[in-house]
Amino acid sequence: MRKWREQGQQWRRILLAGIFAIARLNANDATTAPTDILERPNLLDDWSGWRSRLNDAGWQPFATWTGEVWGNTQGGIRRGMTDDMLFTGGGEADLQKLVGWPGGTLRTSFNWVQSTHPNHNTGAFNEPTSIDASDQVRVYNIYLRQKLFDDQLMLKLGQMGADDDFGQCPATALYLNPGLTAPPVIYNQVLANGNPSLPHYPLDAPGILVRLEPKGFSGYLQSGLYLSDAGPDVSHNHGFDWHASNSVAVMEEAGWNYLLAQKAGTLAVGAFYNDGQFTNWDNGAAQRGIYGVYGFINQVLWQNDGVQGADPQPVFSGFIQGGFAGPDSRANANLYFAGGLNWMGPLPGCPQDSAGIACLYTGFSPNYTRSAFNPNGPGVNTAAETGVEFTYQMAVTPWCSLQPDLQFVFNPANASTRATAVTVGVRVAVKF
C-alpha cells in the first residue's frame, strides 16, 4: 500500500506539471484567442461579485496556495523526494472606509502548512525552501498599520514578523532559499530553549515598527522592537505561544534610493541587538545577548527604455548583501555574504518571467563548530556552508506561476558526510 501511495503521489505531481505546461503554451500562443480564465488576476475572479463588494466596503481579502516538490539527487544526508504546501488566507481592512479612521489599516492572516521537510535530506543550514514549517493551521499576522503626516510616518503595532521589514533586499524575492530572503546571521540564531530567536516566518510575535520617509529625502529610516521568543515551531503552536516575559529584540535600518547612470538602485544598512538567552558554546550556560550588522545593495544594471514617455523597464539587476553577528561564544552563524543576478523577461513573448542565479556563503563561529554543546556534536559542523541557486519563475497566467529551481549546497553544515547536496525542485503558486 505504501508503494502504491508513493506512486500515486508521483503521478499526481507529473499530472500537475503537465496541466500547467499546457496552460502556459495556450497563454503564450499568439494564434489562440485569449480566454477569460487566462487573463483574470485571480483564479476565482470576482467571487461572483463578492470581492468587489467587500473591497467597496473596505475589506480586501486574499488567498494564495503554494505547492512544491523537492528531490535531493545526491550528497547531503540522503537522497529522497519531499513535498511542501502552504495556504495563506486573510485580508486587510481599510479603516477609513469601515469606521472613518483616516490612514488606518488592519491586517490579519493565517497559514496552513503541510511539509515532509526537504532539509531532512540535504542537511543544509540554509534549507532549500522558504515555506517549510511544522504541519499546522496557525494565525500569522494581526497588526494595525497607521500612516501619518501625509504618509511620511508609518506605525505598525501588533503580531508581526521582523522579516516583513528588515534585511529585505528587493531582488532576493525571486529566490526560494530562505538564506537569501532572511539573512542567516539575523534569522537563524536559536535561543537556549531551542526556539527561533526572532519572530519571522513561520512564527510571529508582538512588536512595534516606526518608519519615517520624509519628503525631499529619497529613502527611509525605521526602528523595530519585538518579543524575541515567538515559541517553538511545533504543530500545537497555533500562533500564540510566544513568551512575553523572556526577551526583546531591537532592529534599526536606514535605506537610500538613488540613480546611478539613470538606473535605479537601493542601498540599506542595519543593526540589531537581541536580549534573549542564548547558549554559551564554551560552557553550555544560558547567557543574554547577540548583536550584529548587515547591509545590501540592489542595482539595476541594464534597462529597456521602451516606448517614449513610459517608465524604463529593468532587464538585468544585481545585488550583494552581507552581515556579521557576535559574540562568537553565543552566535552560530557569525558571517554571511550573498550576491546574484536577475534577468527579467529572458524569453521572447514572456515579459513577466524572471531568471536568476545567486550564491550564498554562511560562516560559522569557531566556538559553535567545536563546542561540546553543539546540537550536532563537536566537530560535525563545517566552518562554512556555500549554496548556489539557479531559478526560473514562469508567469503561466496572472494568477499562477511555475518555478523550477536547482540548488547546490557545498559542505552542508548538518550533514556529517559533507558531500555536496544537489537539490532539484519546482514551486507552483496560485492566487485565488
N, C-alpha and C positions, 0 to 999 in steps of 0.2 A: 504493500500500500504506500509506503514512504517513497519508493522509487517511482511509482505511478504519479504520486502527488508532485514530486520534483519535476518529472517530465511534463506534467500539465502546466506547471508554472513556467517552464522554459517555452512551451508552445504559446502560452498567453503573451509572454514577452515578445516573441518573434511576431505574433499577430499584431500586437500593438504598434511595433516599429513599422510593419508593413502598411498599416492603416494610415499612419502619419506620413509615410513616404508618398503614398498615393495622393493624399490631401495636398502635400507640398507641390507635387507635379501639377495637379489641377490648378492650384492657386497661381503658379508661375507660368502656365501655358497661355500665351497671348491669343491663341486661336480658340480658347474656351471662354464662353461668356461667363463673367463672374457671377457667383450666386450670393445671396444674402448672407448665408452662414459663413462664407469665406471672407466677408467684408466687415461684419459686425465686430465691435470692440470686445464683446464678451460672448461666450458660448451660448448663454441663455438669453442674450439680447436684453430686452427691457423688462423681462419677467412679467409679460402680459400687462405692461404699463405700471407695475408696482414700483420699479426702480425710479421712474420719473416722478411718480407721486411722492415717494419717500425723499428724493432729492429736493423737490419743491418745498417739502415740509421742513427740510433742514437736516435730514439724516442720509448719509452716503454709505450704504452697505458695500462690503466687498467679500469675496470668497475666492480662494485660489487652491489648486491642488498641484502638488509636485511629486512626481514618482521617479525613482532611479533604479538602475540595475548596475552592479559593480562586479567585476571579475579580477581577482588578483592572479595573474597568469604565471608569475614566478617570483621567487625571493620572499622577503618578509618573514612571517611566521609560517604560513602555509598557503597553498593555492586554494581557490574556492570562489563561489558565487554568493553574493548577498543582494538584498534589495532594501529600499527605504521608501517611505511615503510620508508626506507632510500635507495636511489640510489646514489652512488658516482661514478663519472667518471673523467677522466683526464689522465695525463701522465707525464713522466719525460724525459727531453731531455738531452742526453749526448753531451755536448758542444764540447768535444774533437772530436767526430765523425762528428758533424754538421758543426762546424766552426773552428776546430783546437785549441780550448781553453782548455788547459790541466787542469784537476781536477775540471771542472765546470759542474754543473747540474742545470737545470731549471725545477721546479715542478709547475704544475698548476692542480687545481681540482675544482669541483663544487659538490654541494649536492642538491638533490631533496627530500624533506621531506613531508610526509603526516601523520598526527597523530591525534588521538582523546584523547590523554593526559591521560595516566593511573593514573597520580598523582592527577587528579581531584577526583578520588575515594579514594585513600589511604590517602591523606593529609600529606604525609611524607615530611620532609625537604630534605632527600636524596631519590629521586624518584626511582621507580623500574628499569628504563631503561636508558641507556646512549645515546640513539638515539632520544629521544623525543625533539621536537622543533616545532616552528610555521610552518604552511604549506607554502612552498615556494620553488623556484629554486634559489640557491644562490651560488655565487662564494665563494670559501673557501680559498684555498692556491694559492698564486702566489709568489714564492720566488726563489732566487738564492742560491745554496749551492756550496761553494768553498773549496777544500781541498788543503793544502799547506804543504811544508816541509815534504815530504814523508808521508803524511796523519796524521801528528802529530797535525796539527792545522786545524780546520774546522770553516768556517764562513757561517752564514745564514743571508740573508737580503731580506726583502720583507713583504708580508702579510702572517702572520702565527700565530699559537697559542702557548701560553706558555705551554699548556698541552701536546704538542708534545715532550717536552724535560725535563720538571721539575716535580718532585714529582711522577715519573713513576716507581713504583715497578714492576718488570717483572712479578711476579706471579699473580698480580691482573688483568692482561689482560684477564684472563678466565672469569671474573665475569661481570654481566650485570648492577649491581647497580653502578652509577657514583660516589657515595661517596667513593668507593674503588679504582676506577681508577683515580679520580680527587679529591684530599683531600679537604674536605669542608671548612676548615679554610682558604685555599688559593682561591678556585674557586667558593665558594658560597656566597662571600661577594657582597653586592649590593651598587652601588653609590647612592647619594642623589637624582639623577634624575630617579632612578629605573632601570638603565641599569646594566648589569653584570660588575664587577669591574676589570676584566682582560680578555684579548682575549683568548677564548677557545671554543671548540665545543658548539654551532653551529656557533659562530661568531669569525672570526679572524680579526687582525688589523696589521698595520705596526710595525715591530720590527727588532731587530738585535740580533744574538746569536754568541758568541765566545766560542768554545770548544777546550780544549787542552788535548791531550792524548800522553804525552811524552814517548818515547821509554825507556824501563827499569823500567817504573812505571806502575803497573797493576791497572790503574784507570783513572780518568778524573777530570778535573776542567772546569766549564762552567759558563758564565755570560750572562744574557739576559736583554735587555731594550725594553719595549713595550709601545705603547699607551694604556692607561688604558681603555678607553671608546670605545668599538667596536660598540656601538649603541644598540638600542632595538631589542629584538628577536620578530619581528613582520613580517607579510607576505610581506610588501612592502620594507623591508630592504634586498636588493639583494647582500649584502656583502661589501658595500662601504659607509655605514652611520656612520662610525667611526668619532670621533670628535678629530681632530688633536691638537686643542688648549686647551683641557681640562686638561689632566694629563698624567703622565708616571708611569710605574712600573718597579722596578729593581729586578731581580731574580739572586740568586747565589746558586750553588750546587757543592759539591765535592763527588766523589764516589770512592770506592775501591773494586776491585775484588780479592778474596782471596780463599785459600783452607783450609778447616777445616776437618781433618781426611780424606784427599784426596777427599773431596766433595766440590763442588763449592759454593761460596756464594758472595753476593754483599751487601755492606754497603754504605749508602749515607746519607748526611746531607745537609740541605739547609736553606736559609733565604730569605725573601722578604720584600720590602717596596713599598707601593702603595701610590702615592702622590695625589690620587683622592679626590674629595669632597664627604664625607660620612655624613649621618645623625647622629647628636649627639643625642643619645637616651634620654639624660637628659633634653634637652631643644628644640629639633627639628631643631636647626640651622645646616647649612652645614659647615663641618669642615674637613680640609685636614688630610689625613694620616692614614693608617693601616699598621702594621708590623707583622712579625711572623717568626717562625722557624718550621722546620719539619725534619723528618728522617725516614728511613726504613731499614730493614734487610730482605734479601731474601736468604734462605739457603736450599740447597739440603740435605735431611735427610737420604735418602736411595737410592741407585742406583744399577742398574743391569750392571755388568761389561761386560756381553755378550761374544761375540767372542774375542779370544785373539788378541790383537793388535788394536781392534776397540775402539772408544771412549765410555766411560761408559754412559749409558742411565739413567737419573733420573727416579725414581719411585715415591718417595714421596718428596715434598718440602714444606717448611713452610715460612710464612712471618709475620712480625709485622711492624707496622708503626704508627706514631703519630705526633702531631703537636699542636702548640699554636698560637693564634692571639690576638692582642690587639691594642689599649686600649679597655677596656670593654665599654667605653662610645660610641664607634663607630663600634665595631665588632658585628656581630650577632652570628655566631658560633665562640667560642673562644678556643675550645679544642676538639681534636678527637684522638681516638685510634682504631686500627683495627688489626686483625690477622686472619690467616686462614691456611688451609692445602690443598694442591693439590695432587691428585693421578693420575699419568699418566699411561695409559693402564690398567685400572681397570678390564676389562673383557678379557677372553681368545680370541685371534683372533682379537682384536680391539686395536692394539698398539697406534693408533693415537687418541683414545678417552681420555678425561680427566674428572675427577670428582673433585668437590671442595666444601668446607664449609668455610664460612668466617663470622666474626662478626664485626660490626662497631658501635662504640659509639661516638656520637656527643654531646658535651656540649655547652650550650648557655650562653651568657653574661647575668648576672642578670639585668644589665641596659636595655638590649634589651627585656627580657621577661616581665618586669614590666612597660615598657615605654608606655606612652600615645600615642607615635608616632609609635609604632609597627604596621605594616600593618594589623595584626590580632586583634589589640586591646590589652590593658594591661591585663596581667594575662592569656591570652589564650594559648600562647606557653608554652610548658613544659620546665623544667630546662635541660632536656637531652632527646635524642632520641636514641634508640638502634635498630639496624637491624641485622638480621641473614639471610644469603643466602645459599641455597643448589642448586648446579647446576651440570649438566652433559652435556658435549659437545661431540656429536657423529660425527665422520668423516664418513658421508654417502658415499661420494666419495671424491677424491682430490679437487673437485670444489664445494662441498656442505657440509654444516654442519647443524645439527639439535640439538637444545639445550633447553631441558625442564629446568624450573627454578622455585624454590619455595622460597618466601621471607616472613619473619615475621618482622613487624615493631612495636616495643613496645613504647608506648607513642608517636604516630606520632605528630610532632610538630605543624602542621597546621590543625589538626582535634580537634575541641572543645570537642568531646566526649572522646578523649584519649584512645579509645578502640583499642586493638591490631589489626592491619591490617594483614590479611593473603592473600597473592597475589600469584597466580599461572600463569606462563607464558611459552611461547615457542618461540624460535627465529630460523628462517631459514636464512642461509646466502649462497649466490650463487656468485661465481666468473665467470665472462664472459670472 
